Amino acid sequence: MEGASRMDATWWVYMIECRGGKIYTGIAKDPDARYRRHLSGNGAAFTRMNPPVAMLAKRPCGTRSDALRAERTLRRLTGREKRVWAGT
């Protein structure tokens, strides 16, 4: 069970490609579940206006603070730089 609690404590930063080629960056404890929420229309306002097309990338960050710092840094990148980070 210790491994499960560690997994639960991990925060992730993720990128979603949205309609029109826009890229959304966010953080979550469970990025797959969060992506499903974006798909269902219950995610961020940005993804309601720009529906998700695909999950581009997700990476573990450890703490929420680490994930927020990574998210802030990634949001400042150009679209091309974001795609390089995502490996697409």
PyMOL Python script that loads the backbone (N, CA, C, O; Angstrom):
from pymol import cmd

cmd.read_pdbstr("""\
ATOM      1  N   MET A   1       0.813  -1.201   0.000  1.00  0.00           N
ATOM      2  CA  MET A   1       0.000   0.000   0.000  1.00  0.00           C
ATOM      3  C   MET A   1       0.853   1.261   0.000  1.00  0.00           C
ATOM      4  O   MET A   1       0.400   2.316  -0.444  1.00  0.00           O
ATOM      5  N   GLU A   2       2.070   1.161   0.489  1.00  0.00           N
ATOM      6  CA  GLU A   2       2.913   2.354   0.539  1.00  0.00           C
ATOM      7  C   GLU A   2       3.115   2.937  -0.853  1.00  0.00           C
ATOM      8  O   GLU A   2       3.082   4.154  -1.029  1.00  0.00           O
ATOM      9  N   GLY A   3       3.326   2.064  -1.849  1.00  0.00           N
ATOM     10  CA  GLY A   3       3.496   2.541  -3.217  1.00  0.00           C
ATOM     11  C   GLY A   3       2.258   3.257  -3.724  1.00  0.00           C
ATOM     12  O   GLY A   3       2.362   4.257  -4.435  1.00  0.00           O
ATOM     13  N   ALA A   4       1.089   2.753  -3.361  1.00  0.00           N
ATOM     14  CA  ALA A   4      -0.158   3.387  -3.794  1.00  0.00           C
ATOM     15  C   ALA A   4      -0.294   4.777  -3.204  1.00  0.00           C
ATOM     16  O   ALA A   4      -0.734   5.701  -3.889  1.00  0.00           O
ATOM     17  N   SER A   5       0.079   4.939  -1.937  1.00  0.00           N
ATOM     18  CA  SER A   5      -0.033   6.260  -1.323  1.00  0.00           C
ATOM     19  C   SER A   5       0.962   7.225  -1.947  1.00  0.00           C
ATOM     20  O   SER A   5       0.674   8.416  -2.069  1.00  0.00           O
ATOM     21  N   ARG A   6       2.125   6.733  -2.343  1.00  0.00           N
ATOM     22  CA  ARG A   6       3.087   7.590  -3.021  1.00  0.00           C
ATOM     23  C   ARG A   6       2.550   8.036  -4.375  1.00  0.00           C
ATOM     24  O   ARG A   6       2.703   9.196  -4.759  1.00  0.00           O
ATOM     25  N   MET A   7       1.924   7.117  -5.093  1.00  0.00           N
ATOM     26  CA  MET A   7       1.342   7.452  -6.396  1.00  0.00           C
ATOM     27  C   MET A   7       0.252   8.500  -6.229  1.00  0.00           C
ATOM     28  O   MET A   7       0.154   9.433  -7.027  1.00  0.00           O
ATOM     29  N   ASP A   8      -0.571   8.347  -5.189  1.00  0.00           N
ATOM     30  CA  ASP A   8      -1.644   9.294  -4.934  1.00  0.00           C
ATOM     31  C   ASP A   8      -1.104  10.683  -4.623  1.00  0.00           C
ATOM     32  O   ASP A   8      -1.772  11.681  -4.895  1.00  0.00           O
ATOM     33  N   ALA A   9       0.094  10.757  -4.058  1.00  0.00           N
ATOM     34  CA  ALA A   9       0.656  12.033  -3.635  1.00  0.00           C
ATOM     35  C   ALA A   9       1.366  12.763  -4.778  1.00  0.00           C
ATOM     36  O   ALA A   9       1.713  13.936  -4.637  1.00  0.00           O
ATOM     37  N   THR A  10       1.584  12.091  -5.896  1.00  0.00           N
ATOM     38  CA  THR A  10       2.314  12.685  -7.007  1.00  0.00           C
ATOM     39  C   THR A  10       1.426  13.620  -7.822  1.00  0.00           C
ATOM     40  O   THR A  10       0.309  13.270  -8.202  1.00  0.00           O
ATOM     41  N   TRP A  11       1.945  14.804  -8.078  1.00  0.00           N
ATOM     42  CA  TRP A  11       1.275  15.758  -8.966  1.00  0.00           C
ATOM     43  C   TRP A  11       1.932  15.681 -10.334  1.00  0.00           C
ATOM     44  O   TRP A  11       3.129  15.416 -10.447  1.00  0.00           O
ATOM     45  N   TRP A  12       1.147  15.913 -11.357  1.00  0.00           N
ATOM     46  CA  TRP A  12       1.608  15.841 -12.737  1.00  0.00           C
ATOM     47  C   TRP A  12       1.345  17.163 -13.445  1.00  0.00           C
ATOM     48  O   TRP A  12       0.409  17.888 -13.108  1.00  0.00           O
ATOM     49  N   VAL A  13       2.184  17.467 -14.430  1.00  0.00           N
ATOM     50  CA  VAL A  13       1.913  18.555 -15.363  1.00  0.00           C
ATOM     51  C   VAL A  13       1.604  17.875 -16.695  1.00  0.00           C
ATOM     52  O   VAL A  13       2.247  16.892 -17.063  1.00  0.00           O
ATOM     53  N   TYR A  14       0.619  18.405 -17.412  1.00  0.00           N
ATOM     54  CA  TYR A  14       0.219  17.763 -18.662  1.00  0.00           C
ATOM     55  C   TYR A  14      -0.095  18.816 -19.715  1.00  0.00           C
ATOM     56  O   TYR A  14      -0.377  19.973 -19.403  1.00  0.00           O
ATOM     57  N   MET A  15      -0.037  18.384 -20.971  1.00  0.00           N
ATOM     58  CA  MET A  15      -0.395  19.244 -22.100  1.00  0.00           C
ATOM     59  C   MET A  15      -1.415  18.527 -22.959  1.00  0.00           C
ATOM     60  O   MET A  15      -1.296  17.333 -23.236  1.00  0.00           O
ATOM     61  N   ILE A  16      -2.420  19.280 -23.375  1.00  0.00           N
ATOM     62  CA  ILE A  16      -3.477  18.769 -24.236  1.00  0.00           C
ATOM     63  C   ILE A  16      -3.500  19.600 -25.512  1.00  0.00           C
ATOM     64  O   ILE A  16      -3.473  20.830 -25.469  1.00  0.00           O
ATOM     65  N   GLU A  17      -3.551  18.910 -26.643  1.00  0.00           N
ATOM     66  CA  GLU A  17      -3.764  19.633 -27.901  1.00  0.00           C
ATOM     67  C   GLU A  17      -5.258  19.837 -28.059  1.00  0.00           C
ATOM     68  O   GLU A  17      -6.048  18.909 -27.882  1.00  0.00           O
ATOM     69  N   CYS A  18      -5.632  21.050 -28.392  1.00  0.00           N
ATOM     70  CA  CYS A  18      -7.044  21.398 -28.546  1.00  0.00           C
ATOM     71  C   CYS A  18      -7.340  21.734 -30.003  1.00  0.00           C
ATOM     72  O   CYS A  18      -6.436  21.912 -30.819  1.00  0.00           O
ATOM     73  N   ARG A  19      -8.623  21.813 -30.301  1.00  0.00           N
ATOM     74  CA  ARG A  19      -9.047  22.154 -31.657  1.00  0.00           C
ATOM     75  C   ARG A  19      -8.365  23.447 -32.095  1.00  0.00           C
ATOM     76  O   ARG A  19      -8.211  24.381 -31.307  1.00  0.00           O
ATOM     77  N   GLY A  20      -7.965  23.484 -33.343  1.00  0.00           N
ATOM     78  CA  GLY A  20      -7.302  24.669 -33.868  1.00  0.00           C
ATOM     79  C   GLY A  20      -5.808  24.687 -33.593  1.00  0.00           C
ATOM     80  O   GLY A  20      -5.136  25.670 -33.907  1.00  0.00           O
ATOM     81  N   GLY A  21      -5.273  23.612 -33.008  1.00  0.00           N
ATOM     82  CA  GLY A  21      -3.842  23.528 -32.751  1.00  0.00           C
ATOM     83  C   GLY A  21      -3.376  24.213 -31.481  1.00  0.00           C
ATOM     84  O   GLY A  21      -2.176  24.267 -31.211  1.00  0.00           O
ATOM     85  N   LYS A  22      -4.312  24.739 -30.697  1.00  0.00           N
ATOM     86  CA  LYS A  22      -3.935  25.377 -29.435  1.00  0.00           C
ATOM     87  C   LYS A  22      -3.530  24.309 -28.427  1.00  0.00           C
ATOM     88  O   LYS A  22      -3.962  23.160 -28.514  1.00  0.00           O
ATOM     89  N   ILE A  23      -2.692  24.707 -27.468  1.00  0.00           N
ATOM     90  CA  ILE A  23      -2.207  23.770 -26.458  1.00  0.00           C
ATOM     91  C   ILE A  23      -2.585  24.271 -25.078  1.00  0.00           C
ATOM     92  O   ILE A  23      -2.306  25.416 -24.719  1.00  0.00           O
ATOM     93  N   TYR A  24      -3.223  23.399 -24.308  1.00  0.00           N
ATOM     94  CA  TYR A  24      -3.603  23.699 -22.926  1.00  0.00           C
ATOM     95  C   TYR A  24      -2.619  22.993 -22.003  1.00  0.00           C
ATOM     96  O   TYR A  24      -2.294  21.824 -22.214  1.00  0.00           O
ATOM     97  N   THR A  25      -2.147  23.695 -20.987  1.00  0.00           N
ATOM     98  CA  THR A  25      -1.247  23.126 -19.991  1.00  0.00           C
ATOM     99  C   THR A  25      -1.925  23.180 -18.636  1.00  0.00           C
ATOM    100  O   THR A  25      -2.504  24.202 -18.268  1.00  0.00           O
ATOM    101  N   GLY A  26      -1.856  22.084 -17.892  1.00  0.00           N
ATOM    102  CA  GLY A  26      -2.479  22.042 -16.575  1.00  0.00           C
ATOM    103  C   GLY A  26      -1.749  21.099 -15.638  1.00  0.00           C
ATOM    104  O   GLY A  26      -0.771  20.454 -16.017  1.00  0.00           O
ATOM    105  N   ILE A  27      -2.241  21.028 -14.406  1.00  0.00           N
ATOM    106  CA  ILE A  27      -1.689  20.110 -13.414  1.00  0.00           C
ATOM    107  C   ILE A  27      -2.829  19.289 -12.831  1.00  0.00           C
ATOM    108  O   ILE A  27      -3.981  19.724 -12.810  1.00  0.00           O
ATOM    109  N   ALA A  28      -2.489  18.094 -12.356  1.00  0.00           N
ATOM    110  CA  ALA A  28      -3.491  17.224 -11.744  1.00  0.00           C
ATOM    111  C   ALA A  28      -2.796  16.089 -11.013  1.00  0.00           C
ATOM    112  O   ALA A  28      -1.651  15.750 -11.313  1.00  0.00           O
ATOM    113  N   LYS A  29      -3.494  15.508 -10.056  1.00  0.00           N
ATOM    114  CA  LYS A  29      -2.992  14.300  -9.404  1.00  0.00           C
ATOM    115  C   LYS A  29      -3.205  13.083 -10.300  1.00  0.00           C
ATOM    116  O   LYS A  29      -2.416  12.139 -10.270  1.00  0.00           O
ATOM    117  N   ASP A  30      -4.266  13.108 -11.093  1.00  0.00           N
ATOM    118  CA  ASP A  30      -4.578  12.023 -12.027  1.00  0.00           C
ATOM    119  C   ASP A  30      -4.842  12.648 -13.397  1.00  0.00           C
ATOM    120  O   ASP A  30      -5.985  12.980 -13.712  1.00  0.00           O
ATOM    121  N   PRO A  31      -3.803  12.811 -14.212  1.00  0.00           N
ATOM    122  CA  PRO A  31      -3.971  13.513 -15.488  1.00  0.00           C
ATOM    123  C   PRO A  31      -4.921  12.813 -16.455  1.00  0.00           C
ATOM    124  O   PRO A  31      -5.567  13.478 -17.264  1.00  0.00           O
ATOM    125  N   ASP A  32      -5.019  11.493 -16.390  1.00  0.00           N
ATOM    126  CA  ASP A  32      -5.937  10.787 -17.288  1.00  0.00           C
ATOM    127  C   ASP A  32      -7.387  11.092 -16.929  1.00  0.00           C
ATOM    128  O   ASP A  32      -8.216  11.327 -17.808  1.00  0.00           O
ATOM    129  N   ALA A  33      -7.688  11.087 -15.629  1.00  0.00           N
ATOM    130  CA  ALA A  33      -9.045  11.436 -15.182  1.00  0.00           C
ATOM    131  C   ALA A  33      -9.345  12.894 -15.506  1.00  0.00           C
ATOM    132  O   ALA A  33     -10.461  13.223 -15.907  1.00  0.00           O
ATOM    133  N   ARG A  34      -8.366  13.762 -15.337  1.00  0.00           N
ATOM    134  CA  ARG A  34      -8.565  15.184 -15.640  1.00  0.00           C
ATOM    135  C   ARG A  34      -8.813  15.375 -17.136  1.00  0.00           C
ATOM    136  O   ARG A  34      -9.648  16.188 -17.531  1.00  0.00           O
ATOM    137  N   TYR A  35      -8.090  14.629 -17.960  1.00  0.00           N
ATOM    138  CA  TYR A  35      -8.295  14.705 -19.409  1.00  0.00           C
ATOM    139  C   TYR A  35      -9.724  14.291 -19.761  1.00  0.00           C
ATOM    140  O   TYR A  35     -10.370  14.928 -20.593  1.00  0.00           O
ATOM    141  N   ARG A  36     -10.214  13.232 -19.132  1.00  0.00           N
ATOM    142  CA  ARG A  36     -11.596  12.804 -19.381  1.00  0.00           C
ATOM    143  C   ARG A  36     -12.584  13.901 -18.994  1.00  0.00           C
ATOM    144  O   ARG A  36     -13.600  14.085 -19.664  1.00  0.00           O
ATOM    145  N   ARG A  37     -12.290  14.629 -17.915  1.00  0.00           N
ATOM    146  CA  ARG A  37     -13.160  15.753 -17.524  1.00  0.00           C
ATOM    147  C   ARG A  37     -13.133  16.850 -18.584  1.00  0.00           C
ATOM    148  O   ARG A  37     -14.169  17.425 -18.917  1.00  0.00           O
ATOM    149  N   HIS A  38     -11.951  17.135 -19.107  1.00  0.00           N
ATOM    150  CA  HIS A  38     -11.855  18.124 -20.193  1.00  0.00           C
ATOM    151  C   HIS A  38     -12.684  17.653 -21.393  1.00  0.00           C
ATOM    152  O   HIS A  38     -13.407  18.446 -21.997  1.00  0.00           O
ATOM    153  N   LEU A  39     -12.581  16.377 -21.734  1.00  0.00           N
ATOM    154  CA  LEU A  39     -13.331  15.833 -22.873  1.00  0.00           C
ATOM    155  C   LEU A  39     -14.836  15.934 -22.675  1.00  0.00           C
ATOM    156  O   LEU A  39     -15.578  16.175 -23.627  1.00  0.00           O
ATOM    157  N   SER A  40     -15.283  15.749 -21.442  1.00  0.00           N
ATOM    158  CA  SER A  40     -16.722  15.756 -21.157  1.00  0.00           C
ATOM    159  C   SER A  40     -17.300  17.168 -21.062  1.00  0.00           C
ATOM    160  O   SER A  40     -18.514  17.337 -20.942  1.00  0.00           O
ATOM    161  N   GLY A  41     -16.427  18.185 -21.117  1.00  0.00           N
ATOM    162  CA  GLY A  41     -16.900  19.562 -21.009  1.00  0.00           C
ATOM    163  C   GLY A  41     -16.928  20.077 -19.584  1.00  0.00           C
ATOM    164  O   GLY A  41     -17.422  21.175 -19.331  1.00  0.00           O
ATOM    165  N   ASN A  42     -16.400  19.294 -18.646  1.00  0.00           N
ATOM    166  CA  ASN A  42     -16.365  19.696 -17.241  1.00  0.00           C
ATOM    167  C   ASN A  42     -14.968  20.104 -16.785  1.00  0.00           C
ATOM    168  O   ASN A  42     -14.683  20.116 -15.587  1.00  0.00           O
ATOM    169  N   GLY A  43     -14.103  20.435 -17.727  1.00  0.00           N
ATOM    170  CA  GLY A  43     -12.750  20.859 -17.385  1.00  0.00           C
ATOM    171  C   GLY A  43     -12.660  22.372 -17.319  1.00  0.00           C
ATOM    172  O   GLY A  43     -13.613  23.049 -16.934  1.00  0.00           O
ATOM    173  N   ALA A  44     -11.522  22.885 -17.692  1.00  0.00           N
ATOM    174  CA  ALA A  44     -11.270  24.326 -17.665  1.00  0.00           C
ATOM    175  C   ALA A  44     -12.085  25.052 -18.737  1.00  0.00           C
ATOM    176  O   ALA A  44     -12.474  24.462 -19.745  1.00  0.00           O
ATOM    177  N   ALA A  45     -12.331  26.320 -18.504  1.00  0.00           N
ATOM    178  CA  ALA A  45     -13.060  27.141 -19.477  1.00  0.00           C
ATOM    179  C   ALA A  45     -12.356  27.116 -20.838  1.00  0.00           C
ATOM    180  O   ALA A  45     -13.014  27.090 -21.878  1.00  0.00           O
ATOM    181  N   PHE A  46     -11.028  27.126 -20.828  1.00  0.00           N
ATOM    182  CA  PHE A  46     -10.264  27.102 -22.080  1.00  0.00           C
ATOM    183  C   PHE A  46     -10.620  25.878 -22.910  1.00  0.00           C
ATOM    184  O   PHE A  46     -10.800  25.983 -24.123  1.00  0.00           O
ATOM    185  N   THR A  47     -10.723  24.711 -22.266  1.00  0.00           N
ATOM    186  CA  THR A  47     -11.008  23.489 -23.026  1.00  0.00           C
ATOM    187  C   THR A  47     -12.492  23.352 -23.364  1.00  0.00           C
ATOM    188  O   THR A  47     -12.862  22.544 -24.216  1.00  0.00           O
ATOM    189  N   ARG A  48     -13.332  24.126 -22.710  1.00  0.00           N
ATOM    190  CA  ARG A  48     -14.736  24.157 -23.138  1.00  0.00           C
ATOM    191  C   ARG A  48     -14.858  24.972 -24.426  1.00  0.00           C
ATOM    192  O   ARG A  48     -15.670  24.652 -25.295  1.00  0.00           O
ATOM    193  N   MET A  49     -14.053  26.019 -24.543  1.00  0.00           N
ATOM    194  CA  MET A  49     -14.065  26.865 -25.743  1.00  0.00           C
ATOM    195  C   MET A  49     -13.220  26.259 -26.876  1.00  0.00           C
ATOM    196  O   MET A  49     -13.480  26.501 -28.054  1.00  0.00           O
ATOM    197  N   ASN A  50     -12.217  25.477 -26.502  1.00  0.00           N
ATOM    198  CA  ASN A  50     -11.295  24.852 -27.454  1.00  0.00           C
ATOM    199  C   ASN A  50     -11.231  23.364 -27.118  1.00  0.00           C
ATOM    200  O   ASN A  50     -10.316  22.937 -26.414  1.00  0.00           O
ATOM    201  N   PRO A  51     -12.175  22.571 -27.604  1.00  0.00           N
ATOM    202  CA  PRO A  51     -12.266  21.163 -27.192  1.00  0.00           C
ATOM    203  C   PRO A  51     -10.973  20.375 -27.411  1.00  0.00           C
ATOM    204  O   PRO A  51     -10.288  20.563 -28.417  1.00  0.00           O
ATOM    205  N   PRO A  52     -10.647  19.498 -26.471  1.00  0.00           N
ATOM    206  CA  PRO A  52      -9.436  18.680 -26.567  1.00  0.00           C
ATOM    207  C   PRO A  52      -9.473  17.727 -27.758  1.00  0.00           C
ATOM    208  O   PRO A  52     -10.523  17.200 -28.127  1.00  0.00           O
ATOM    209  N   VAL A  53      -8.302  17.524 -28.342  1.00  0.00           N
ATOM    210  CA  VAL A  53      -8.137  16.580 -29.440  1.00  0.00           C
ATOM    211  C   VAL A  53      -7.302  15.390 -28.978  1.00  0.00           C
ATOM    212  O   VAL A  53      -7.613  14.245 -29.308  1.00  0.00           O
ATOM    213  N   ALA A  54      -6.234  15.660 -28.209  1.00  0.00           N
ATOM    214  CA  ALA A  54      -5.339  14.589 -27.765  1.00  0.00           C
ATOM    215  C   ALA A  54      -4.512  15.045 -26.572  1.00  0.00           C
ATOM    216  O   ALA A  54      -4.218  16.229 -26.409  1.00  0.00           O
ATOM    217  N   MET A  55      -4.148  14.077 -25.746  1.00  0.00           N
ATOM    218  CA  MET A  55      -3.187  14.329 -24.669  1.00  0.00           C
ATOM    219  C   MET A  55      -1.813  14.311 -25.334  1.00  0.00           C
ATOM    220  O   MET A  55      -1.417  13.305 -25.923  1.00  0.00           O
ATOM    221  N   LEU A  56      -1.093  15.417 -25.241  1.00  0.00           N
ATOM    222  CA  LEU A  56       0.233  15.495 -25.857  1.00  0.00           C
ATOM    223  C   LEU A  56       1.303  14.876 -24.978  1.00  0.00           C
ATOM    224  O   LEU A  56       2.152  14.127 -25.461  1.00  0.00           O
ATOM    225  N   ALA A  57       1.266  15.187 -23.683  1.00  0.00           N
ATOM    226  CA  ALA A  57       2.298  14.687 -22.775  1.00  0.00           C
ATOM    227  C   ALA A  57       1.851  14.866 -21.341  1.00  0.00           C
ATOM    228  O   ALA A  57       1.003  15.705 -21.035  1.00  0.00           O
ATOM    229  N   LYS A  58       2.438  14.061 -20.464  1.00  0.00           N
ATOM    230  CA  LYS A  58       2.232  14.210 -19.024  1.00  0.00           C
ATOM    231  C   LYS A  58       3.508  13.753 -18.342  1.00  0.00           C
ATOM    232  O   LYS A  58       4.122  12.757 -18.726  1.00  0.00           O
ATOM    233  N   ARG A  59       3.892  14.511 -17.314  1.00  0.00           N
ATOM    234  CA  ARG A  59       5.125  14.187 -16.601  1.00  0.00           C
ATOM    235  C   ARG A  59       4.917  14.376 -15.107  1.00  0.00           C
ATOM    236  O   ARG A  59       4.298  15.353 -14.685  1.00  0.00           O
ATOM    237  N   PRO A  60       5.428  13.450 -14.302  1.00  0.00           N
ATOM    238  CA  PRO A  60       5.295  13.593 -12.847  1.00  0.00           C
ATOM    239  C   PRO A  60       6.180  14.727 -12.340  1.00  0.00           C
ATOM    240  O   PRO A  60       7.290  14.934 -12.828  1.00  0.00           O
ATOM    241  N   CYS A  61       5.670  15.454 -11.356  1.00  0.00           N
ATOM    242  CA  CYS A  61       6.414  16.589 -10.803  1.00  0.00           C
ATOM    243  C   CYS A  61       6.673  16.454  -9.308  1.00  0.00           C
ATOM    244  O   CYS A  61       7.461  17.224  -8.759  1.00  0.00           O
ATOM    245  N   GLY A  62       6.047  15.519  -8.644  1.00  0.00           N
ATOM    246  CA  GLY A  62       6.228  15.390  -7.202  1.00  0.00           C
ATOM    247  C   GLY A  62       5.166  16.156  -6.453  1.00  0.00           C
ATOM    248  O   GLY A  62       4.023  15.711  -6.351  1.00  0.00           O
ATOM    249  N   THR A  63       5.539  17.306  -5.928  1.00  0.00           N
ATOM    250  CA  THR A  63       4.609  18.082  -5.109  1.00  0.00           C
ATOM    251  C   THR A  63       3.759  19.017  -5.963  1.00  0.00           C
ATOM    252  O   THR A  63       4.067  19.277  -7.126  1.00  0.00           O
ATOM    253  N   ARG A  64       2.689  19.510  -5.363  1.00  0.00           N
ATOM    254  CA  ARG A  64       1.824  20.475  -6.054  1.00  0.00           C
ATOM    255  C   ARG A  64       2.613  21.737  -6.401  1.00  0.00           C
ATOM    256  O   ARG A  64       2.459  22.294  -7.488  1.00  0.00           O
ATOM    257  N   SER A  65       3.453  22.181  -5.476  1.00  0.00           N
ATOM    258  CA  SER A  65       4.278  23.374  -5.735  1.00  0.00           C
ATOM    259  C   SER A  65       5.187  23.166  -6.937  1.00  0.00           C
ATOM    260  O   SER A  65       5.330  24.059  -7.773  1.00  0.00           O
ATOM    261  N   ASP A  66       5.803  21.988  -7.025  1.00  0.00           N
ATOM    262  CA  ASP A  66       6.664  21.683  -8.170  1.00  0.00           C
ATOM    263  C   ASP A  66       5.861  21.705  -9.466  1.00  0.00           C
ATOM    264  O   ASP A  66       6.314  22.238 -10.479  1.00  0.00           O
ATOM    265  N   ALA A  67       4.666  21.122  -9.422  1.00  0.00           N
ATOM    266  CA  ALA A  67       3.813  21.077 -10.612  1.00  0.00           C
ATOM    267  C   ALA A  67       3.384  22.482 -11.031  1.00  0.00           C
ATOM    268  O   ALA A  67       3.373  22.795 -12.222  1.00  0.00           O
ATOM    269  N   LEU A  68       3.033  23.324 -10.069  1.00  0.00           N
ATOM    270  CA  LEU A  68       2.635  24.700 -10.385  1.00  0.00           C
ATOM    271  C   LEU A  68       3.785  25.482 -11.013  1.00  0.00           C
ATOM    272  O   LEU A  68       3.578  26.251 -11.951  1.00  0.00           O
ATOM    273  N   ARG A  69       4.995  25.284 -10.495  1.00  0.00           N
ATOM    274  CA  ARG A  69       6.164  25.958 -11.071  1.00  0.00           C
ATOM    275  C   ARG A  69       6.397  25.496 -12.511  1.00  0.00           C
ATOM    276  O   ARG A  69       6.657  26.307 -13.400  1.00  0.00           O
ATOM    277  N   ALA A  70       6.299  24.184 -12.726  1.00  0.00           N
ATOM    278  CA  ALA A  70       6.490  23.645 -14.075  1.00  0.00           C
ATOM    279  C   ALA A  70       5.414  24.175 -15.020  1.00  0.00           C
ATOM    280  O   ALA A  70       5.707  24.559 -16.152  1.00  0.00           O
ATOM    281  N   GLU A  71       4.166  24.194 -14.548  1.00  0.00           N
ATOM    282  CA  GLU A  71       3.063  24.702 -15.364  1.00  0.00           C
ATOM    283  C   GLU A  71       3.302  26.160 -15.758  1.00  0.00           C
ATOM    284  O   GLU A  71       3.120  26.528 -16.918  1.00  0.00           O
ATOM    285  N   ARG A  72       3.702  26.975 -14.812  1.00  0.00           N
ATOM    286  CA  ARG A  72       3.950  28.393 -15.088  1.00  0.00           C
ATOM    287  C   ARG A  72       5.052  28.545 -16.143  1.00  0.00           C
ATOM    288  O   ARG A  72       4.930  29.355 -17.062  1.00  0.00           O
ATOM    289  N   THR A  73       6.115  27.770 -16.007  1.00  0.00           N
ATOM    290  CA  THR A  73       7.212  27.821 -16.974  1.00  0.00           C
ATOM    291  C   THR A  73       6.746  27.380 -18.356  1.00  0.00           C
ATOM    292  O   THR A  73       7.059  28.023 -19.358  1.00  0.00           O
ATOM    293  N   LEU A  74       5.998  26.278 -18.406  1.00  0.00           N
ATOM    294  CA  LEU A  74       5.545  25.742 -19.690  1.00  0.00           C
ATOM    295  C   LEU A  74       4.559  26.665 -20.390  1.00  0.00           C
ATOM    296  O   LEU A  74       4.580  26.772 -21.616  1.00  0.00           O
ATOM    297  N   ARG A  75       3.715  27.319 -19.647  1.00  0.00           N
ATOM    298  CA  ARG A  75       2.728  28.219 -20.264  1.00  0.00           C
ATOM    299  C   ARG A  75       3.390  29.397 -20.966  1.00  0.00           C
ATOM    300  O   ARG A  75       2.802  29.992 -21.869  1.00  0.00           O
ATOM    301  N   ARG A  76       4.593  29.735 -20.563  1.00  0.00           N
ATOM    302  CA  ARG A  76       5.311  30.865 -21.171  1.00  0.00           C
ATOM    303  C   ARG A  76       5.997  30.490 -22.483  1.00  0.00           C
ATOM    304  O   ARG A  76       6.456  31.367 -23.215  1.00  0.00           O
ATOM    305  N   LEU A  77       6.069  29.199 -22.784  1.00  0.00           N
ATOM    306  CA  LEU A  77       6.738  28.752 -24.002  1.00  0.00           C
ATOM    307  C   LEU A  77       5.881  29.026 -25.236  1.00  0.00           C
ATOM    308  O   LEU A  77       4.663  29.176 -25.144  1.00  0.00           O
ATOM    309  N   THR A  78       6.538  29.087 -26.379  1.00  0.00           N
ATOM    310  CA  THR A  78       5.813  29.190 -27.644  1.00  0.00           C
ATOM    311  C   THR A  78       5.191  27.825 -27.952  1.00  0.00           C
ATOM    312  O   THR A  78       5.543  26.820 -27.334  1.00  0.00           O
ATOM    313  N   GLY A  79       4.276  27.802 -28.900  1.00  0.00           N
ATOM    314  CA  GLY A  79       3.672  26.539 -29.309  1.00  0.00           C
ATOM    315  C   GLY A  79       4.712  25.532 -29.769  1.00  0.00           C
ATOM    316  O   GLY A  79       4.633  24.350 -29.435  1.00  0.00           O
ATOM    317  N   ARG A  80       5.680  26.000 -30.530  1.00  0.00           N
ATOM    318  CA  ARG A  80       6.752  25.117 -31.014  1.00  0.00           C
ATOM    319  C   ARG A  80       7.555  24.553 -29.843  1.00  0.00           C
ATOM    320  O   ARG A  80       7.861  23.361 -29.814  1.00  0.00           O
ATOM    321  N   GLU A  81       7.894  25.408 -28.882  1.00  0.00           N
ATOM    322  CA  GLU A  81       8.652  24.948 -27.712  1.00  0.00           C
ATOM    323  C   GLU A  81       7.843  23.949 -26.881  1.00  0.00           C
ATOM    324  O   GLU A  81       8.398  22.991 -26.344  1.00  0.00           O
ATOM    325  N   LYS A  82       6.540  24.174 -26.779  1.00  0.00           N
ATOM    326  CA  LYS A  82       5.680  23.235 -26.055  1.00  0.00           C
ATOM    327  C   LYS A  82       5.679  21.874 -26.734  1.00  0.00           C
ATOM    328  O   LYS A  82       5.717  20.840 -26.068  1.00  0.00           O
ATOM    329  N   ARG A  83       5.636  21.879 -28.061  1.00  0.00           N
ATOM    330  CA  ARG A  83       5.639  20.609 -28.794  1.00  0.00           C
ATOM    331  C   ARG A  83       6.969  19.882 -28.632  1.00  0.00           C
ATOM    332  O   ARG A  83       7.000  18.653 -28.565  1.00  0.00           O
ATOM    333  N   VAL A  84       8.057  20.626 -28.570  1.00  0.00           N
ATOM    334  CA  VAL A  84       9.365  20.008 -28.309  1.00  0.00           C
ATOM    335  C   VAL A  84       9.348  19.364 -26.927  1.00  0.00           C
ATOM    336  O   VAL A  84       9.781  18.222 -26.774  1.00  0.00           O
ATOM    337  N   TRP A  85       8.854  20.080 -25.924  1.00  0.00           N
ATOM    338  CA  TRP A  85       8.757  19.527 -24.564  1.00  0.00           C
ATOM    339  C   TRP A  85       7.915  18.261 -24.563  1.00  0.00           C
ATOM    340  O   TRP A  85       8.248  17.285 -23.892  1.00  0.00           O
ATOM    341  N   ALA A  86       6.816  18.283 -25.322  1.00  0.00           N
ATOM    342  CA  ALA A  86       5.905  17.138 -25.367  1.00  0.00           C
ATOM    343  C   ALA A  86       6.450  15.998 -26.229  1.00  0.00           C
ATOM    344  O   ALA A  86       5.954  14.873 -26.165  1.00  0.00           O
ATOM    345  N   GLY A  87       7.460  16.291 -27.025  1.00  0.00           N
ATOM    346  CA  GLY A  87       8.027  15.254 -27.881  1.00  0.00           C
ATOM    347  C   GLY A  87       7.189  14.967 -29.115  1.00  0.00           C
ATOM    348  O   GLY A  87       7.226  13.862 -29.657  1.00  0.00           O
ATOM    349  N   THR A  88       6.429  15.972 -29.561  1.00  0.00           N
ATOM    350  CA  THR A  88       5.589  15.767 -30.751  1.00  0.00           C
ATOM    351  C   THR A  88       6.101  16.562 -31.931  1.00  0.00           C
ATOM    352  O   THR A  88       5.516  16.508 -33.012  1.00  0.00           O
TER     353      THR A  88
END
""", "prot")
cmd.dss("prot")
cmd.show_as("cartoon", "prot")
cmd.util.cbc("prot")
cmd.orient("prot")
